[in-house]
Amino acid sequence: MFFNILTTFTEFEGDLLPMRTRKGMSIAKAKGRLRGRAPKLSSPRQAHLLKLHAIGEHTVAELAELAEVSHPTVYRVLKRAQSESSAA
């Protein structure tokens, strides 16, 4: 019976943990302290990458090598720019 009570309290505490995490994150966000992960490329470097891609002389692999990032990072920058231009 004692172990059943301990199990009940443990499950209850486990249910409270995500709720406390969300509350803490919302407080940090309201204070401006929740920023997330820093981008691999700064805005000027992204603009330069987009300019080089628009010229059409470089492949994605070459752009990734020039920017010293992975291929998926280059694709994300291109996709983000395309979605921003189509939304405008």
C-alpha positions as CSV (number, residue, x, y, z in Angstrom):
1,M,0.0,0.0,0.0
2,F,2.9,2.4,0.8
3,F,4.5,1.8,-2.6
4,N,1.1,2.5,-4.3
5,I,1.0,5.9,-2.6
6,L,4.6,6.7,-3.6
7,T,3.8,5.7,-7.2
8,T,0.8,8.0,-7.1
9,F,2.8,11.0,-5.9
10,T,5.6,10.2,-8.4
11,E,3.1,10.2,-11.3
12,F,1.5,13.4,-10.0
13,E,4.9,15.1,-9.9
14,G,5.7,13.8,-13.4
15,D,2.5,15.5,-14.7
16,L,3.4,18.8,-13.0
17,L,6.9,19.0,-14.5
18,P,5.9,19.9,-18.1
19,M,3.4,22.5,-16.8
20,R,6.1,24.1,-14.7
21,T,8.5,24.1,-17.6
22,R,6.0,25.9,-19.9
23,K,5.3,28.4,-17.2
24,G,9.0,29.2,-16.7
25,M,9.5,29.5,-20.4
26,S,6.6,31.9,-20.8
27,I,8.0,34.1,-17.9
28,A,11.5,34.1,-19.5
29,K,10.0,35.0,-22.9
30,A,8.0,37.9,-21.3
31,K,11.2,39.2,-19.8
32,G,13.0,38.9,-23.1
33,R,15.5,36.2,-21.9
34,L,14.3,33.3,-24.1
35,R,16.1,33.7,-27.4
36,G,16.6,30.2,-28.7
37,R,19.6,29.0,-30.6
38,A,21.8,31.5,-32.4
39,P,21.7,31.4,-36.2
40,K,24.7,29.9,-37.9
41,L,24.8,32.8,-40.4
42,S,24.4,36.5,-39.6
43,S,22.0,38.6,-41.7
44,P,24.8,40.1,-43.9
45,R,26.2,36.6,-44.6
46,Q,22.8,35.3,-45.4
47,A,22.2,38.2,-47.8
48,H,25.6,37.5,-49.5
49,L,24.7,33.8,-49.8
50,L,21.4,34.7,-51.4
51,K,23.1,37.1,-53.8
52,L,25.6,34.4,-54.9
53,H,22.8,31.9,-55.4
54,A,20.7,34.4,-57.4
55,I,23.7,34.9,-59.8
56,G,23.5,31.2,-60.5
57,E,27.3,30.5,-60.8
58,H,27.5,28.4,-57.6
59,T,26.0,25.1,-56.5
60,V,24.6,24.6,-53.1
61,A,27.7,22.5,-52.2
62,E,30.0,25.4,-53.2
63,L,27.8,27.9,-51.3
64,A,28.0,25.7,-48.2
65,E,31.8,25.5,-48.5
66,L,32.1,29.2,-49.0
67,A,29.9,30.0,-46.0
68,E,31.5,27.2,-43.9
69,V,28.1,25.7,-43.1
70,S,26.3,22.4,-44.0
71,H,24.1,21.9,-47.0
72,P,20.9,21.8,-45.0
73,T,21.7,25.3,-43.6
74,V,22.1,26.7,-47.1
75,Y,18.8,25.1,-48.1
76,R,17.1,26.6,-45.0
77,V,18.3,30.1,-45.8
78,L,17.1,29.7,-49.4
79,K,13.7,28.3,-48.3
80,R,13.3,31.1,-45.7
81,A,14.1,33.8,-48.3
82,Q,11.7,32.2,-50.8
83,S,8.9,32.1,-48.3
84,E,9.5,35.7,-47.3
85,S,9.5,36.9,-50.9
86,S,6.3,35.0,-51.7
87,A,4.6,36.3,-48.6
88,A,5.4,39.9,-49.5
